[in-house]
Amino acid sequence: MAPRVLPLPRQHSFCSPVVLNPFVHPGRLSAGDKLRTVLLGIILLPLRVIFITFILLLSWLVASIATYRHQGGGAVPLKGWRRRMIQTSLSCLTRTLFFIMGFQVEVKGKVASLLEAPIIVAAPHSSFFDAIVSALTGMPSIVSRAENLSTPVFGTILSSLQPVAVSRQDPDSRKNTVAEITNRALSGGKWPQILIFPEGTCTNRSCLITFKQGAFIPRVPVQPVLLRYPNKLDTVTWTWQGYSLKELFVMTMCQLFTRVEVEFLPVHVPTEEEKKDPVLFANRVRQTMATALNVPVTDHTFEDCRLMISAGQLTLPMEAGLVEFTKISKKLNLKWNHVREQLDTFAAIASASKGGRIGIEEFSEYLKLPISDVLRELFHLFDRNGDGTIDFREYVIGLSILCNPANTEETIQMAFKLFDLDEDGTITENEFACIIQSALGVPELDVSNLFKEIDADETGKLSYDEFKDFALKHPEYAKLFTTYLDLQRYQLGMLEEDDIQPPEAKYTPVGNAVPVSETRPVARNKVCPADNEEDNSGTSDKKDD
């Protein structure tokens, strides 16, 4: 690819994350691991299932007794013997359950009391076995889906913990959940501690993704808890790409033992600044935990998982949907639905390529234009890491920072005037082809397909409304147009600086392109005046990305 001639500003904050995909666990069992798992499983699996069933039934009995005839249900906290029964008996049974499953638990640090830290935040969240934290902290309340409370046996046990129930049917569920967490955290010890996994989804423990704000909005002290699984064979990590829940459970039950380390860090008391800004509070707690774990932090979140699923449905590699949604949505002011729509367009372009990336050929085919210096410049702007391809994250950033700001009414009007050579208010196919062929330096270029796509009413002429409607739906062309103008101005500046061309030839095009001025002087004068005054009408996007 030809070297760039225009400056290429970049914001460091938009660089690719250190961990590209924290939602994948590709580990597979070797032949020796499979043989060992089968041999141990013949003995361990049936015995453990029997004992697990017995412990669960006993836990259900304890939970039933503790909640029997409790007035107010989940709206009133358990007190007295009921709460002590949950904290002691149910906690002991849960520890026994993990012991039967073969877990060797190493505890570091000291568990904070209810008054010291009303909220416990645990990370990284990578497995359903992370529930071991509940047994070690006296069975605190958790945040759970409302549907889980109606599950046989598990529902009764879960109800005894008086969880903060989240309803998918309630449009105000998020707001109500945060309000309930805040109410309990500020109750002065009436409610039990609340255990929250602030990442909101499971990862492969390679980093800490964005922390949700729910645990930090109440502005109360929190105790960070770290989880580690230092095992040679990982049978616990449950991610969006990898082993299923059933597979992991069976494989873990077939291991002689599984190590887990639970470390309780000192309580984090929020400063006045953190109390005013839950995001700052969450980020500082996350950074403290990441430092202790010696892992990086990224701006991935649950919305990235949803995009991964959508990418898979569009026959793209699932990881193609990862964009670090927290950062992208905040910096570019994008909603999830908007990013999801852009994924459809990206998939249509990248469908012919392998690996879910767009090359210069696919980019050219999508725009229905040949590969030229102007197109290469635009491609370079999208290709942030310079690897010769555009991934979905680069595509979203490019559209938002490069194309959409350039796609203004002024730019569209300027482009329309450039194409409308006879100034009759419409653009014919010959006029359209003349300018495109001249700008790209391809005299024999067939632009009929592109013209027909713009000509919505099939009249053979483009009105301004048709031209504008197409431009708004395809902002890449606006940036292509302003990039062309930038290249022209660059060439003009180089010629004036070196004083190697006469004034009448100062609009030399890029590459082998035929100068627009040689074909239609009027078109040139509409866009860039022939004199050397500064052109204030140019809307080339100069915003640093």
HELIX and SHEET records of a PDB file:
HELIX    1   1 HIS A   12  PHE A   14  5                                   3    
HELIX    2   2 ALA A   31  THR A   67  1                                  37    
HELIX    3   3 GLY A   73  ALA A   75  5                                   3    
HELIX    4   4 GLY A   80  MET A   85  1                                   6    
HELIX    5   5 ILE A   86  LEU A   90  3                                   5    
HELIX    6   6 SER A   91  ILE A  100  1                                  10    
HELIX    7   7 PHE A  128  ALA A  131  5                                   4    
HELIX    8   8 ILE A  132  LEU A  136  1                                   5    
HELIX    9   9 ALA A  146  SER A  150  5                                   5    
HELIX   10  10 PHE A  154  SER A  160  1                                   7    
HELIX   11  11 SER A  173  ALA A  185  1                                  13    
HELIX   12  12 LEU A  245  MET A  253  1                                   9    
HELIX   13  13 GLU A  272  LYS A  276  1                                   5    
HELIX   14  14 PRO A  278  LEU A  293  1                                  16    
HELIX   15  15 PHE A  302  GLN A  313  1                                  12    
HELIX   16  16 MET A  318  GLY A  321  5                                   4    
HELIX   17  17 PHE A  325  LEU A  332  1                                   8    
HELIX   18  18 TRP A  336  ALA A  350  1                                  15    
HELIX   19  19 ILE A  360  LEU A  367  1                                   8    
HELIX   20  20 ASP A  373  PHE A  382  1                                  10    
HELIX   21  21 PHE A  392  GLY A  398  1                                   7    
HELIX   22  22 LEU A  399  CYS A  403  3                                   5    
HELIX   23  23 ASN A  404  ALA A  406  1                                   3    
HELIX   24  24 GLU A  409  PHE A  419  1                                  11    
HELIX   25  25 GLU A  429  LEU A  440  1                                  12    
HELIX   26  26 SER A  448  ILE A  454  1                                   7    
HELIX   27  27 TYR A  464  LYS A  473  1                                  10    
HELIX   28  28 GLU A  476  ASP A  498  1                                  23    
HELIX   29  29 PRO A  503  ALA A  505  5                                   3    
HELIX   30  30 VAL A  516  THR A  519  1                                   4    
HELIX   31  31 PRO A  521  VAL A  527  1                                   7    
SHEET    1   A 7 PHE A 103  GLY A 109  0                                        
SHEET    2   A 7 THR A 258  PHE A 264  1                                        
SHEET    3   A 7 VAL A 222  ARG A 228 -1                                        
SHEET    4   A 7 ILE A 119  ALA A 123  1                                        
SHEET    5   A 7 ILE A 194  ILE A 196  1                                        
SHEET    6   A 7 SER A 141  ARG A 145  1                                        
SHEET    7   A 7 VAL A 164  VAL A 166  1                                        
SHEET    1   B 2 ILE A 427  THR A 428  0                                        
SHEET    2   B 2 LYS A 461  LEU A 462 -1                                        
END                                                                             
